Amino acid sequence: MPVPGTLFGYTEAQLAKFGLWAGLSGLVLFKLFIIRQLVRSNKLSPVAARVLYGILVVSVASILAIVLMLNYWKV
Protein backbone atom coordinates (compact mmCIF):
# COMPACT_ATOMS: atom_id res chain seq x y z
CA MET A 1 0.00 0.00 0.00
CA PRO A 2 1.50 3.37 -1.01
CA VAL A 3 2.28 5.89 1.68
CA PRO A 4 0.17 9.04 1.38
CA GLY A 5 2.06 12.11 0.23
CA THR A 6 4.65 10.20 -1.79
CA LEU A 7 5.23 9.37 -5.43
CA PHE A 8 6.68 5.89 -6.01
CA GLY A 9 7.77 5.92 -2.37
CA TYR A 10 9.71 9.20 -2.66
CA THR A 11 8.76 12.41 -0.89
CA GLU A 12 8.43 15.72 -2.69
CA ALA A 13 11.73 16.93 -1.23
CA GLN A 14 13.57 13.83 -2.46
CA LEU A 15 12.12 14.21 -5.96
CA ALA A 16 13.01 17.90 -6.03
CA LYS A 17 16.59 17.15 -5.00
CA PHE A 18 16.87 14.47 -7.68
CA GLY A 19 15.45 16.84 -10.29
CA LEU A 20 17.85 19.59 -9.29
CA TRP A 21 20.89 17.33 -9.58
CA ALA A 22 19.66 15.85 -12.85
CA GLY A 23 19.08 19.33 -14.27
CA LEU A 24 22.46 20.64 -13.17
CA SER A 25 24.20 17.57 -14.55
CA GLY A 26 22.41 17.99 -17.86
CA LEU A 27 23.39 21.65 -17.98
CA VAL A 28 27.06 20.84 -17.36
CA LEU A 29 27.02 18.16 -20.07
CA PHE A 30 25.36 20.62 -22.46
CA LYS A 31 28.06 23.21 -21.73
CA LEU A 32 30.73 20.57 -22.30
CA PHE A 33 29.18 19.73 -25.68
CA ILE A 34 29.07 23.42 -26.65
CA ILE A 35 32.73 23.95 -25.70
CA ARG A 36 33.72 20.82 -27.62
CA GLN A 37 31.89 22.07 -30.71
CA LEU A 38 33.54 25.51 -30.39
CA VAL A 39 36.99 23.97 -30.14
CA ARG A 40 36.43 21.69 -33.13
CA SER A 41 34.65 24.08 -35.47
CA ASN A 42 37.00 27.01 -34.89
CA LYS A 43 40.13 24.85 -34.77
CA LEU A 44 41.30 26.51 -31.58
CA SER A 45 44.79 26.03 -30.26
CA PRO A 46 45.29 23.56 -27.41
CA VAL A 47 45.95 26.45 -25.02
CA ALA A 48 42.63 28.12 -25.88
CA ALA A 49 40.82 24.79 -25.51
CA ARG A 50 42.37 24.27 -22.07
CA VAL A 51 41.28 27.75 -21.03
CA LEU A 52 37.68 27.05 -22.07
CA TYR A 53 37.64 23.66 -20.33
CA GLY A 54 39.24 25.26 -17.27
CA ILE A 55 36.46 27.82 -17.09
CA LEU A 56 33.93 24.97 -17.16
CA VAL A 57 35.78 23.18 -14.35
CA VAL A 58 35.84 26.33 -12.23
CA SER A 59 32.10 26.86 -12.73
CA VAL A 60 31.33 23.27 -11.72
CA ALA A 61 33.64 23.57 -8.71
CA SER A 62 31.84 26.73 -7.61
CA ILE A 63 28.47 24.97 -7.76
CA LEU A 64 29.85 22.07 -5.70
CA ALA A 65 31.39 24.50 -3.20
CA ILE A 66 28.04 26.22 -2.73
CA VAL A 67 26.30 22.88 -2.19
CA LEU A 68 28.92 21.79 0.33
CA MET A 69 28.67 25.08 2.22
CA LEU A 70 24.88 24.87 2.34
CA ASN A 71 25.04 21.30 3.66
CA TYR A 72 27.73 22.20 6.18
CA TRP A 73 25.83 25.16 7.60
CA LYS A 74 22.43 23.42 7.21
CA VAL A 75 20.80 26.36 5.48
C-alpha positions, 0 to 999 in steps of 0.5 A, a space after each residue: 500500500 502506497 504511503 500518502 504524500 509520496 510518489 513511487 515511495 519518494 517524498 516531494 523533497 527527495 524528488 526535487 533534490 533528484 530533479 535539481 541534480 539531474 538538471 544541473 548535470 544535464 546543464 554541465 554536459 550541455 556546456 561541455 558539448 558546446 565547448 567541444 563544438 567551439 573547439 572543433 569548429 574554430 580549430 582553436 589552439 590547445 591552449 585556448 581549448 584548455 582555457 575554455 575547459 578550465 572555465 567549465 571546471 571552475 564553474 562546476 567547482 563553484 556549484 559544488 562549493 556552494 552545495 557543500 557550504 549549504 550542507 555544512 551550515 544546514 541552510 
